[in-house]
Amino acid sequence: MTDRSATRRLGLSRAGAALARGWRVVSWYVKEVVGENDYEHYVTHLRRHHPDTQPMSRREFERAKLDRMDTDPQARCC
């Protein structure tokens, strides 16, 4: 009986890991589509390509992003 219960626990553990991995992938995809990760991408780019430049705060970045969207409505999907 212990072999069977150990196998069952292993199967549940693998299923749980697969479910968690799937959730992370879906979560990452949704964040990319809606632009939630834009600030992190901006900071990463700035540190990699312009290390002497001080990045904007998240609030400043979001404000600039909204201003760009208002001045160029063709860039939006809707």
Protein Blocks (a to p, Z undefined) as FASTA:
>chain_A
ZZmmmmmmmmmmmmmmmmmmmmmmmmmmmmmmnopmmmmmmmmmmmmmmmmbccddfklm
mmmmmmmmmmmmmlpmZZ
